[in-house]
Amino acid sequence: APYNEPGYEQPWIQFGRTATDYFYAISGFAVAYPSFDKLEMIWSEFNTGLIMGTTQPFNVENYNGPATGYKIRLYDTEGNYLENGINALVSDVLGEEAEGYFRGDPRLFHYPDGTAGVFIERTGTFYRLTEIEIS
């Protein structure tokens, strides 16, 4: 967006493709303060099932370019690391029926109480997301 041109807003975050991160599209955003301590916003990637986020708030007055985005490590309720992000949950639900294809198409949303959730389109499963501190 042209900087300081009327009618344009600057981006809060930005993503792209690299040799190691071949992202297709963002499939959802969530700004869920009841769920997060340090994260300001999270977003999901359509193909990889990764959840990414930023700790920087959007600041119109002191805009300094898009915020830094981070890949968020996901863990299940037992504390197991989900190396393949949300797509790991597809294999948990579908097992052999997934036939080696685990893309889940995650859709982030807010529950009525304001907490973050993700709907996995492929399985029809809903999950609640919370930020945890790893020590």
Secondary structure, DSSP 8 states (H G I E B T S, - for coil): --TT-TT----S------SS-----EEEEE--TTT-SS-SEEEEETTT--EEEES----STT--SS---EEE--B-TT--B-TTTTHHHHHHHHGGGGTT-----EEEEE-TTS-EEEEETTTTEEEEE------
